[in-house]
Amino acid sequence: MLKNLTLEKIVKSVIFIAGVLVVGVIIYNFSNLAVYALIALIFSYLLDPFVNRMQAAGIDRTLAITITLATVLLIVVWISTSIIPLVANRMAVLTRQLHTDNLIMIANQIEIHLRSNFDFIPQGYLRDNVAVFVEDLFNFGRLSEVVGDLIGIFTNIFAAFLIIPFATFFFLKDGHKIRRDILQLVPNKYFETILSLVDKIETRLGFYFRSVIIQCTIVGVVSWLTLSVAGLNNSASVGIAIGVANSIPYFGPIIGYLLSIVVSIIETGDFSLVIPCILAVMFAQILDNVVLQPLIFSKSADIHPVAILFIIMIGAQTAGLLGMLVAIPIATVIKITINQTAWSFNNYQVFRSSGKPADKLP
């Protein structure tokens, strides 16, 4: 093995390791920009089929990208001027109800209801813990810290609206060139393996993200409508939250039920809307499980349900809610990489000392 170790290989290895370290340092120091680039890449996966269809219809690709992004931005502007103010007004009304006495009273009612069915719950357990939580939540000594965090959030949102559309445009326009330039760095003997790996990852992730967007949008809208029929004033905000949470397998529906129950109790001060809200969310979940998942979601992740459960729990332990959202895509990339690498070692001569004829690519 040492005989094959030449000065050229050593230099290439050192340059490769140095390049990886430099990229890692840049991503670490400019993590916000890396996140924006990742979001733009996801948007390019979502929008690429629309651009390709318009290009196939005879429209110049640059014009097709411009029309697609302009349409998306108009939808975002419409949501910002129509739906977000409606949700904000409802949330403001709900926030005014979140004073300490009201929350403690609601917690006490829930505790009484639970203790009537479960005697092992200590008396005052829920009420006392809610009081401590509320006292910490409304600690005015932390007001400046909260304001600072809000300013930082709005600053990042403003930067995102400037950077993400710009980056998405060039990912859509020059994505194939970027991929070609990156693949040119791959040695020829590994080129076919890496090309197949990248193509499978892009295809699977593109399908996964498009399926999740469609599924969550429909579930969110249906939850909004059914909760409105049930009589929940904050049906819009709760429906949007349920739609986003629905992207998390297993745990998303549970979050939807809990959120609708909590908001209904805060709004009414009793349990009068709990059953209607549960039925409303149940209708949306039945629609999701019976119609949406078989039609548009399929098995895009191609991972065993038990494995998905543990993957999501690992994501939650690692990065909270964000970790739960990105756990499945990351696991999908890792699974495809392992499968493709294992297949290449078994079928390509460059990975083995003695060659066998390559089988058909899976």
C-alpha positions as a LaTeX table, in Angstrom:
\begin{tabular}{lrrr}
\hline
Residue & $x$ (\AA) & $y$ (\AA) & $z$ (\AA) \\
\hline
Met1 & 0.00 & 0.00 & 0.00 \\
Leu2 & 2.91 & 2.35 & 0.78 \\
Lys3 & 4.28 & 1.72 & $-2.70$ \\
Asn4 & 1.19 & 3.34 & $-4.21$ \\
Leu5 & 1.59 & 6.41 & $-1.99$ \\
Thr6 & 3.09 & 9.11 & $-4.21$ \\
Leu7 & 3.87 & 12.77 & $-3.61$ \\
Glu8 & 1.03 & 13.76 & $-5.94$ \\
Lys9 & $-1.51$ & 11.74 & $-3.94$ \\
Ile10 & $-0.25$ & 13.20 & $-0.67$ \\
Val11 & $-0.53$ & 16.76 & $-2.02$ \\
Lys12 & $-4.06$ & 16.11 & $-3.33$ \\
Ser13 & $-5.12$ & 14.64 & 0.00 \\
Val14 & $-3.70$ & 17.59 & 1.93 \\
Ile15 & $-5.45$ & 20.06 & $-0.40$ \\
Phe16 & $-8.75$ & 18.16 & $-0.06$ \\
Ile17 & $-8.56$ & 18.07 & 3.75 \\
Ala18 & $-7.63$ & 21.77 & 3.86 \\
Gly19 & $-10.56$ & 22.59 & 1.58 \\
Val20 & $-12.98$ & 20.67 & 3.80 \\
Leu21 & $-11.63$ & 22.46 & 6.88 \\
Val22 & $-11.96$ & 25.88 & 5.21 \\
Val23 & $-15.55$ & 25.14 & 4.16 \\
Gly24 & $-16.32$ & 23.94 & 7.70 \\
Val25 & $-14.89$ & 27.11 & 9.25 \\
Ile26 & $-16.86$ & 29.31 & 6.82 \\
Ile27 & $-20.11$ & 27.45 & 7.56 \\
Tyr28 & $-19.46$ & 27.67 & 11.31 \\
Asn29 & $-18.70$ & 31.41 & 11.29 \\
Phe30 & $-21.44$ & 32.31 & 8.82 \\
Ser31 & $-24.11$ & 29.80 & 9.84 \\
Asn32 & $-26.97$ & 32.18 & 8.91 \\
Leu33 & $-25.74$ & 32.40 & 5.33 \\
Ala34 & $-25.38$ & 28.62 & 5.20 \\
Val35 & $-28.99$ & 28.24 & 6.37 \\
Tyr36 & $-30.18$ & 30.74 & 3.73 \\
Ala37 & $-28.29$ & 28.80 & 1.06 \\
Leu38 & $-29.85$ & 25.54 & 2.26 \\
Ile39 & $-33.36$ & 27.06 & 2.19 \\
Ala40 & $-32.71$ & 28.42 & $-1.31$ \\
Leu41 & $-31.54$ & 24.96 & $-2.40$ \\
Ile42 & $-34.74$ & 23.40 & $-1.04$ \\
Phe43 & $-36.83$ & 26.02 & $-2.89$ \\
Ser44 & $-34.93$ & 25.23 & $-6.09$ \\
Tyr45 & $-35.85$ & 21.53 & $-5.65$ \\
Leu46 & $-39.50$ & 22.49 & $-5.15$ \\
Leu47 & $-39.72$ & 24.88 & $-8.09$ \\
Asp48 & $-37.50$ & 23.07 & $-10.59$ \\
Pro49 & $-40.33$ & 20.88 & $-12.04$ \\
Phe50 & $-42.44$ & 23.98 & $-12.80$ \\
Val51 & $-39.50$ & 25.71 & $-14.47$ \\
Asn52 & $-38.69$ & 22.59 & $-16.51$ \\
Arg53 & $-42.28$ & 22.30 & $-17.74$ \\
Met54 & $-42.35$ & 25.95 & $-18.79$ \\
Gln55 & $-39.00$ & 25.51 & $-20.55$ \\
Ala56 & $-40.32$ & 22.38 & $-22.33$ \\
Ala57 & $-43.27$ & 24.49 & $-23.50$ \\
Gly58 & $-40.84$ & 26.80 & $-25.32$ \\
Ile59 & $-40.30$ & 29.54 & $-22.70$ \\
Asp60 & $-36.73$ & 30.70 & $-22.12$ \\
Arg61 & $-35.41$ & 29.21 & $-18.86$ \\
Thr62 & $-34.43$ & 32.58 & $-17.38$ \\
Leu63 & $-37.90$ & 33.97 & $-18.13$ \\
Ala64 & $-39.52$ & 30.80 & $-16.72$ \\
Ile65 & $-37.52$ & 31.17 & $-13.48$ \\
Thr66 & $-38.45$ & 34.86 & $-13.25$ \\
Ile67 & $-42.18$ & 34.11 & $-13.72$ \\
Thr68 & $-42.08$ & 31.27 & $-11.17$ \\
Leu69 & $-40.25$ & 33.28 & $-8.50$ \\
Ala70 & $-42.47$ & 36.33 & $-9.13$ \\
Thr71 & $-45.55$ & 34.14 & $-8.60$ \\
Val72 & $-44.13$ & 32.75 & $-5.36$ \\
Leu73 & $-43.25$ & 36.25 & $-4.11$ \\
Leu74 & $-46.76$ & 37.50 & $-4.94$ \\
Ile75 & $-48.23$ & 34.61 & $-2.94$ \\
Val76 & $-45.91$ & 35.48 & $-0.02$ \\
Val77 & $-46.95$ & 39.14 & $-0.22$ \\
Trp78 & $-50.64$ & 38.15 & $-0.28$ \\
Ile79 & $-50.15$ & 35.93 & 2.78 \\
Ser80 & $-48.25$ & 38.73 & 4.54 \\
Thr81 & $-50.97$ & 41.31 & 3.88 \\
Ser82 & $-54.06$ & 39.14 & 4.24 \\
Ile83 & $-53.55$ & 36.05 & 6.40 \\
Ile84 & $-50.78$ & 37.16 & 8.78 \\
Pro85 & $-52.67$ & 40.28 & 10.01 \\
Leu86 & $-55.75$ & 38.12 & 10.62 \\
Val87 & $-53.71$ & 35.62 & 12.60 \\
Ala88 & $-51.90$ & 38.41 & 14.46 \\
Asn89 & $-55.18$ & 40.02 & 15.53 \\
Arg90 & $-56.53$ & 36.72 & 16.81 \\
Met91 & $-53.30$ & 36.01 & 18.63 \\
Ala92 & $-53.40$ & 39.48 & 20.21 \\
Val93 & $-56.87$ & 38.73 & 21.60 \\
Leu94 & $-55.63$ & 35.37 & 22.88 \\
Thr95 & $-52.55$ & 37.00 & 24.43 \\
Arg96 & $-54.72$ & 39.42 & 26.40 \\
Gln97 & $-56.33$ & 36.38 & 28.00 \\
Leu98 & $-52.96$ & 35.01 & 29.11 \\
His99 & $-52.79$ & 36.79 & 32.45 \\
Thr100 & $-51.60$ & 34.85 & 35.47 \\
Asp101 & $-54.93$ & 34.45 & 37.28 \\
Asn102 & $-56.68$ & 33.16 & 34.16 \\
Leu103 & $-54.00$ & 30.60 & 33.38 \\
Ile104 & $-53.88$ & 29.35 & 36.98 \\
Met105 & $-57.68$ & 29.07 & 37.00 \\
Ile106 & $-57.63$ & 27.03 & 33.78 \\
Ala107 & $-54.82$ & 24.83 & 35.15 \\
Asn108 & $-56.87$ & 24.25 & 38.30 \\
Gln109 & $-59.90$ & 23.20 & 36.24 \\
Ile110 & $-57.79$ & 20.79 & 34.19 \\
Glu111 & $-56.27$ & 19.38 & 37.35 \\
Ile112 & $-59.68$ & 18.79 & 38.93 \\
His113 & $-60.87$ & 17.07 & 35.76 \\
Leu114 & $-57.75$ & 14.86 & 35.62 \\
Arg115 & $-57.85$ & 14.00 & 39.33 \\
Ser116 & $-61.43$ & 12.82 & 38.99 \\
Asn117 & $-60.16$ & 10.11 & 36.64 \\
Phe118 & $-56.58$ & 9.63 & 37.87 \\
Asp119 & $-56.25$ & 9.62 & 41.66 \\
Phe120 & $-52.46$ & 9.25 & 41.60 \\
Ile121 & $-51.96$ & 12.89 & 40.44 \\
Pro122 & $-50.88$ & 14.97 & 43.50 \\
Gln123 & $-53.22$ & 17.77 & 44.50 \\
Gly124 & $-52.01$ & 21.18 & 43.34 \\
Tyr125 & $-49.30$ & 19.66 & 41.11 \\
Leu126 & $-50.44$ & 21.19 & 37.82 \\
Arg127 & $-51.66$ & 24.48 & 39.34 \\
Asp128 & $-48.41$ & 25.14 & 41.23 \\
Asn129 & $-46.17$ & 24.30 & 38.27 \\
Val130 & $-48.17$ & 26.55 & 35.95 \\
Ala131 & $-47.83$ & 29.39 & 38.48 \\
Val132 & $-44.04$ & 28.97 & 38.54 \\
Phe133 & $-43.90$ & 28.79 & 34.74 \\
Val134 & $-46.01$ & 31.94 & 34.28 \\
Glu135 & $-43.94$ & 33.83 & 36.83 \\
Asp136 & $-40.77$ & 32.96 & 34.92 \\
Leu137 & $-42.39$ & 33.66 & 31.53 \\
Phe138 & $-43.48$ & 37.16 & 32.51 \\
Asn139 & $-40.27$ & 38.01 & 34.33 \\
Phe140 & $-39.79$ & 41.64 & 33.30 \\
Gly141 & $-36.13$ & 41.44 & 34.19 \\
Arg142 & $-35.70$ & 39.48 & 30.99 \\
Leu143 & $-37.64$ & 42.00 & 28.89 \\
Ser144 & $-34.55$ & 43.57 & 27.33 \\
Glu145 & $-33.23$ & 40.13 & 26.42 \\
Val146 & $-36.54$ & 39.20 & 24.77 \\
Val147 & $-36.65$ & 42.48 & 22.84 \\
Gly148 & $-33.10$ & 41.93 & 21.68 \\
Asp149 & $-33.98$ & 38.44 & 20.45 \\
Leu150 & $-37.02$ & 39.81 & 18.58 \\
Ile151 & $-34.89$ & 42.47 & 16.89 \\
Gly152 & $-32.43$ & 39.77 & 15.86 \\
Ile153 & $-35.24$ & 37.63 & 14.45 \\
Phe154 & $-36.66$ & 40.50 & 12.35 \\
Thr155 & $-33.16$ & 41.36 & 11.13 \\
Asn156 & $-32.64$ & 37.76 & 10.00 \\
Ile157 & $-36.06$ & 37.70 & 8.31 \\
Phe158 & $-35.22$ & 40.88 & 6.38 \\
Ala159 & $-31.86$ & 39.43 & 5.30 \\
Ala160 & $-33.57$ & 36.17 & 4.31 \\
Phe161 & $-36.04$ & 38.00 & 2.03 \\
Leu162 & $-33.10$ & 39.60 & 0.27 \\
Ile163 & $-30.80$ & 36.58 & $-0.02$ \\
Ile164 & $-33.05$ & 33.55 & $-0.49$ \\
Pro165 & $-34.88$ & 34.65 & $-3.71$ \\
Phe166 & $-31.56$ & 35.78 & $-5.22$ \\
Ala167 & $-29.84$ & 32.48 & $-4.37$ \\
Thr168 & $-32.87$ & 30.43 & $-5.52$ \\
Phe169 & $-32.79$ & 32.18 & $-8.91$ \\
Phe170 & $-29.17$ & 31.19 & $-9.53$ \\
Phe171 & $-29.63$ & 27.65 & $-8.19$ \\
Leu172 & $-32.46$ & 27.22 & $-10.72$ \\
Lys173 & $-30.57$ & 28.90 & $-13.54$ \\
Asp174 & $-27.07$ & 27.50 & $-13.02$ \\
Gly175 & $-27.69$ & 24.48 & $-10.79$ \\
His176 & $-26.54$ & 22.02 & $-13.45$ \\
Lys177 & $-23.37$ & 24.07 & $-14.01$ \\
Ile178 & $-22.64$ & 24.20 & $-10.29$ \\
Arg179 & $-23.09$ & 20.45 & $-10.02$ \\
Arg180 & $-20.89$ & 19.89 & $-13.08$ \\
Asp181 & $-18.10$ & 22.08 & $-11.66$ \\
Ile182 & $-18.23$ & 20.23 & $-8.33$ \\
Leu183 & $-18.23$ & 16.82 & $-10.03$ \\
Gln184 & $-15.13$ & 17.82 & $-12.01$ \\
Leu185 & $-13.22$ & 17.66 & $-8.72$ \\
Val186 & $-14.11$ & 13.95 & $-8.38$ \\
Pro187 & $-11.51$ & 11.47 & $-9.71$ \\
Asn188 & $-12.62$ & 9.73 & $-12.89$ \\
Lys189 & $-12.74$ & 6.26 & $-11.32$ \\
Tyr190 & $-15.30$ & 7.48 & $-8.74$ \\
Phe191 & $-17.23$ & 9.74 & $-11.10$ \\
Glu192 & $-20.05$ & 7.33 & $-12.00$ \\
Thr193 & $-20.65$ & 6.43 & $-8.33$ \\
Ile194 & $-20.80$ & 10.05 & $-7.17$ \\
Leu195 & $-22.97$ & 11.09 & $-10.13$ \\
Ser196 & $-25.48$ & 8.32 & $-9.41$ \\
Leu197 & $-25.43$ & 9.18 & $-5.69$ \\
Val198 & $-26.09$ & 12.89 & $-6.28$ \\
Asp199 & $-28.86$ & 12.14 & $-8.78$ \\
Lys200 & $-30.65$ & 9.76 & $-6.37$ \\
Ile201 & $-30.37$ & 12.19 & $-3.46$ \\
Glu202 & $-31.69$ & 15.11 & $-5.50$ \\
Thr203 & $-34.59$ & 13.05 & $-6.90$ \\
Arg204 & $-35.61$ & 11.63 & $-3.52$ \\
Leu205 & $-35.30$ & 14.91 & $-1.61$ \\
Gly206 & $-37.12$ & 16.88 & $-4.30$ \\
Phe207 & $-40.03$ & 14.43 & $-4.19$ \\
Tyr208 & $-39.99$ & 14.40 & $-0.38$ \\
Phe209 & $-40.11$ & 18.19 & 0.02 \\
Arg210 & $-42.81$ & 18.64 & $-2.61$ \\
Ser211 & $-44.92$ & 15.91 & $-1.00$ \\
Val212 & $-44.53$ & 17.43 & 2.48 \\
Ile213 & $-45.42$ & 20.94 & 1.27 \\
Ile214 & $-48.61$ & 19.72 & $-0.47$ \\
Gln215 & $-49.60$ & 17.49 & 2.44 \\
Cys216 & $-49.02$ & 20.11 & 5.16 \\
Thr217 & $-50.79$ & 22.85 & 3.19 \\
Ile218 & $-53.93$ & 20.76 & 2.72 \\
Val219 & $-53.94$ & 19.57 & 6.35 \\
Gly220 & $-53.44$ & 23.14 & 7.60 \\
Val221 & $-56.25$ & 24.56 & 5.45 \\
Val222 & $-58.66$ & 21.73 & 6.35 \\
Ser223 & $-57.82$ & 22.13 & 10.06 \\
Trp224 & $-58.43$ & 25.88 & 9.76 \\
Leu225 & $-61.86$ & 25.32 & 8.18 \\
Thr226 & $-62.98$ & 22.55 & 10.55 \\
Leu227 & $-61.82$ & 24.44 & 13.64 \\
Ser228 & $-63.72$ & 27.51 & 12.38 \\
Val229 & $-66.85$ & 25.38 & 12.10 \\
Ala230 & $-66.18$ & 24.08 & 15.62 \\
Gly231 & $-66.24$ & 27.69 & 16.86 \\
Leu232 & $-62.55$ & 28.31 & 17.66 \\
Asn233 & $-61.68$ & 32.02 & 17.23 \\
Asn234 & $-57.98$ & 31.34 & 16.66 \\
Ser235 & $-58.68$ & 28.66 & 14.05 \\
Ala236 & $-56.34$ & 30.31 & 11.50 \\
Ser237 & $-53.26$ & 30.38 & 13.73 \\
Val238 & $-53.95$ & 26.91 & 15.14 \\
Gly239 & $-54.58$ & 25.52 & 11.63 \\
Ile240 & $-51.28$ & 26.93 & 10.35 \\
Ala241 & $-49.45$ & 25.48 & 13.35 \\
Ile242 & $-51.09$ & 22.08 & 12.78 \\
Gly243 & $-50.07$ & 22.17 & 9.12 \\
Val244 & $-46.43$ & 22.85 & 10.00 \\
Ala245 & $-46.42$ & 20.26 & 12.81 \\
Asn246 & $-47.89$ & 17.67 & 10.42 \\
Ser247 & $-44.49$ & 17.48 & 8.69 \\
Ile248 & $-43.27$ & 15.57 & 11.76 \\
Pro249 & $-44.39$ & 11.92 & 11.55 \\
Tyr250 & $-46.15$ & 10.51 & 14.62 \\
Phe251 & $-45.59$ & 13.57 & 16.80 \\
Gly252 & $-47.18$ & 16.15 & 14.46 \\
Pro253 & $-50.80$ & 14.99 & 14.95 \\
Ile254 & $-50.28$ & 14.82 & 18.73 \\
Ile255 & $-49.03$ & 18.43 & 18.71 \\
Gly256 & $-52.11$ & 19.39 & 16.69 \\
Tyr257 & $-54.51$ & 17.83 & 19.18 \\
Leu258 & $-52.77$ & 19.32 & 22.22 \\
Leu259 & $-52.54$ & 22.80 & 20.67 \\
Ser260 & $-56.22$ & 22.91 & 19.71 \\
Ile261 & $-57.26$ & 21.69 & 23.18 \\
Val262 & $-55.09$ & 24.24 & 25.01 \\
Val263 & $-56.23$ & 27.17 & 22.85 \\
Ser264 & $-59.90$ & 26.17 & 23.17 \\
Ile265 & $-59.61$ & 26.08 & 26.98 \\
Ile266 & $-57.83$ & 29.47 & 27.06 \\
Glu267 & $-60.49$ & 31.03 & 24.83 \\
Thr268 & $-63.51$ & 29.74 & 26.72 \\
Gly269 & $-62.14$ & 29.19 & 30.22 \\
Asp270 & $-63.84$ & 25.77 & 30.31 \\
Phe271 & $-64.01$ & 22.50 & 28.33 \\
Ser272 & $-66.99$ & 23.36 & 26.11 \\
Leu273 & $-64.92$ & 23.46 & 22.89 \\
Val274 & $-62.55$ & 20.60 & 23.65 \\
Ile275 & $-64.61$ & 17.81 & 22.02 \\
Pro276 & $-65.55$ & 19.86 & 18.90 \\
Cys277 & $-61.87$ & 20.82 & 18.41 \\
Ile278 & $-60.73$ & 17.21 & 18.83 \\
Leu279 & $-63.29$ & 16.11 & 16.22 \\
Ala280 & $-62.20$ & 18.92 & 13.88 \\
Val281 & $-58.52$ & 17.94 & 14.06 \\
Met282 & $-59.47$ & 14.25 & 13.82 \\
Phe283 & $-61.29$ & 14.93 & 10.53 \\
Ala284 & $-58.15$ & 16.56 & 9.08 \\
Gln285 & $-55.95$ & 13.66 & 10.26 \\
Ile286 & $-58.32$ & 11.04 & 8.80 \\
Leu287 & $-58.23$ & 12.92 & 5.49 \\
Asp288 & $-54.43$ & 12.93 & 5.70 \\
Asn289 & $-54.05$ & 9.22 & 6.50 \\
Val290 & $-56.74$ & 7.89 & 4.17 \\
Val291 & $-56.39$ & 10.20 & 1.15 \\
Leu292 & $-53.30$ & 12.43 & 1.17 \\
Gln293 & $-50.53$ & 10.05 & 2.22 \\
Pro294 & $-51.49$ & 7.23 & $-0.22$ \\
Leu295 & $-51.93$ & 9.70 & $-3.11$ \\
Ile296 & $-49.12$ & 12.27 & $-2.77$ \\
Phe297 & $-46.76$ & 11.21 & $-0.02$ \\
Ser298 & $-46.25$ & 7.51 & $-0.74$ \\
Lys299 & $-43.00$ & 6.17 & 0.77 \\
Ser300 & $-40.74$ & 9.03 & $-0.21$ \\
Ala301 & $-38.39$ & 8.47 & 2.72 \\
Asp302 & $-38.34$ & 4.66 & 2.19 \\
Ile303 & $-37.45$ & 4.07 & 5.86 \\
His304 & $-39.07$ & 1.60 & 8.27 \\
Pro305 & $-41.66$ & 3.25 & 10.57 \\
Val306 & $-39.84$ & 2.10 & 13.72 \\
Ala307 & $-36.60$ & 3.60 & 12.42 \\
Ile308 & $-38.43$ & 6.86 & 11.64 \\
Leu309 & $-39.67$ & 7.02 & 15.23 \\
Phe310 & $-36.17$ & 6.71 & 16.67 \\
Ile311 & $-34.72$ & 9.10 & 14.07 \\
Ile312 & $-37.24$ & 11.78 & 15.03 \\
Met313 & $-36.50$ & 11.27 & 18.73 \\
Ile314 & $-32.77$ & 11.65 & 18.05 \\
Gly315 & $-33.49$ & 14.83 & 16.09 \\
Ala316 & $-35.59$ & 16.18 & 18.97 \\
Gln317 & $-32.82$ & 15.44 & 21.49 \\
Thr318 & $-30.22$ & 17.06 & 19.23 \\
Ala319 & $-31.93$ & 20.23 & 18.00 \\
Gly320 & $-35.47$ & 20.34 & 19.39 \\
Leu321 & $-38.30$ & 21.11 & 16.97 \\
Leu322 & $-35.90$ & 21.99 & 14.16 \\
Gly323 & $-34.18$ & 18.64 & 14.61 \\
Met324 & $-37.52$ & 16.84 & 14.31 \\
Leu325 & $-38.27$ & 18.69 & 11.06 \\
Val326 & $-34.94$ & 17.92 & 9.36 \\
Ala327 & $-34.36$ & 14.43 & 10.81 \\
Ile328 & $-36.06$ & 12.52 & 7.98 \\
Pro329 & $-34.33$ & 14.36 & 5.08 \\
Ile330 & $-30.92$ & 13.91 & 6.74 \\
Ala331 & $-31.62$ & 10.23 & 7.41 \\
Thr332 & $-32.72$ & 9.81 & 3.78 \\
Val333 & $-29.44$ & 11.28 & 2.51 \\
Ile334 & $-27.42$ & 9.02 & 4.83 \\
Lys335 & $-29.40$ & 5.92 & 3.81 \\
Ile336 & $-28.99$ & 6.61 & 0.08 \\
Thr337 & $-25.27$ & 7.30 & 0.54 \\
Ile338 & $-24.70$ & 4.05 & 2.46 \\
Asn339 & $-26.71$ & 1.97 & $-0.03$ \\
Gln340 & $-25.03$ & 3.47 & $-3.08$ \\
Thr341 & $-21.54$ & 3.17 & $-1.56$ \\
Ala342 & $-22.15$ & $-0.47$ & $-0.58$ \\
Trp343 & $-23.46$ & $-1.27$ & $-4.07$ \\
Ser344 & $-20.41$ & 0.40 & $-5.66$ \\
Phe345 & $-17.97$ & $-1.59$ & $-3.51$ \\
Asn346 & $-19.70$ & $-4.81$ & $-4.56$ \\
Asn347 & $-20.00$ & $-4.04$ & $-8.28$ \\
Tyr348 & $-17.31$ & $-1.59$ & $-9.45$ \\
Gln349 & $-13.82$ & $-2.86$ & $-10.12$ \\
Val350 & $-12.17$ & 0.33 & $-8.89$ \\
Phe351 & $-13.35$ & $-0.50$ & $-5.35$ \\
Arg352 & $-12.04$ & $-4.08$ & $-5.40$ \\
Ser353 & $-8.75$ & $-5.81$ & $-5.88$ \\
Ser354 & $-10.22$ & $-8.36$ & $-8.31$ \\
Gly355 & $-12.99$ & $-7.38$ & $-10.68$ \\
Lys356 & $-16.33$ & $-8.96$ & $-11.40$ \\
Pro357 & $-18.73$ & $-7.84$ & $-14.09$ \\
Ala358 & $-20.92$ & $-5.03$ & $-12.74$ \\
Asp359 & $-24.55$ & $-5.85$ & $-12.11$ \\
Lys360 & $-27.39$ & $-3.66$ & $-13.18$ \\
Leu361 & $-27.63$ & $-0.43$ & $-11.16$ \\
Pro362 & $-30.45$ & $-0.64$ & $-8.58$ \\
\hline
\end{tabular}
